[in-house]
Amino acid sequence: MSKSVFYHAGCPVCISAEHDIIKLIGKDNVEIVHFGEDASRIPEAENAGVKSVPALVTPTGNVLHINFGASMEDVKA
């Protein structure tokens, strides 16, 4: 993985965190994955260790759970 991946579900908490992440690390350094637009990426996020969204997975594979917006079980429902 060459850049971070930010996973979210589109809630206001997630959108706010997305804007802050982009400001902090730059749009070219992060891939944004919105599960409402691409639910097929949910297994990828779970395999990376994402337990709730919003979450940022770093290029080294660390998972940073930004703020509790929704559990992955809620996202899949």
N, C-alpha and C positions, 0 to 999 in steps of 0.2 A: 504494500500500500504506500503510495507516494505522497498522499495528502490525507488530511483528516476527513472523516465523514460525520456529518451532523444529522442525526435521525430525529424526526419529530412527527407529531400527529395533527398539527395545524391549529391547536388551541391557542388562545391569547398568550399563555405563558411560553409556549413553544415558539411562536412568532417573534415575541420580544427577545427571547434567547437567541434565535436565529440572527436577528439584526445585530445583537451585541457580539456574537461570535464572528460574524463577517467583519465588523468594525475592528475587532481585536486581532484577527489573524489574516484577514484579507480574503476576498472572494476567490482568488486564484489558488488559495491554499486549503479550501474546504469544499467538499461535495455535499450538497443539501439533499436529503432524502425525506420527502413528505409522504408518510404512509397512506394518507387519504388519496394521493395521486398515484402511488405505486406500492400497493400492498404486497406485491411479490417479493419485496426486499425485506419483509419482516423476518423470515428465517435467517437471512444473512446477518441481520442485527442481533438476533438471539444467539447465533453461533459465535458472534464477536463478544458476547457477554453483556449485551444491553438488557437491563432489567426493567427500566422505565424510561420514558421520554419526557423532556428532551435529553439527549445524550450525545456526547462527542466521542468518537473513537479516534485516537491519535494514530499517526503513522506507525508507531511502535506497538500498537495493539492495546494500549491502555484505554479503558472506558471511563469517561468522566460523566457522571450523572449530574447534570446541571442543576435542575430543580425538579421536584416531583410534580409532573403534570398528569401522567397516566401510566399505569403499569402496562407491561406488554400484553397481559391477559385482557386488559380493557381495550387495548388497540386491536387485538384480534377479534374481539366480540362484534 
